Amino acid sequence: MPDLRPPRRTAALPAALPAAAPPAATAATGAGRRAARLAAALGLGLYCASLLAGPAPWYIWRSKVDGARVCHQTPLGPGWEVVAGPYRDSHCEKPSLAK
């Protein structure tokens, strides 16, 4: 039966191991790690701050054209002005302390 194994390599081993990375490459790796840690800390801080955020307050808006009143969180356009607010609910019934 024939031998199906690949032939053995007989090349000589290298005389010495390759030299260690130069100090500049090591310093760059340290700077990269510091930047990664800073980015992670900043991301975690922003995430934690978003947990403290609450909903936007509601306001009563009045139309400058016909005087119609609407309870809404954001400005409806240049033809509307704030009459009262802020409120905690979408019916503009519960006053809020937010400004």
HELIX and SHEET records of a PDB file:
HELIX    1   1 PRO A   23  LEU A   51  1                                  29    
SHEET    1   A 3 ARG A  69  HIS A  72  0                                        
SHEET    2   A 3 TRP A  58  SER A  63 -1                                        
SHEET    3   A 3 TRP A  80  TYR A  87 -1                                        
END                                                                             
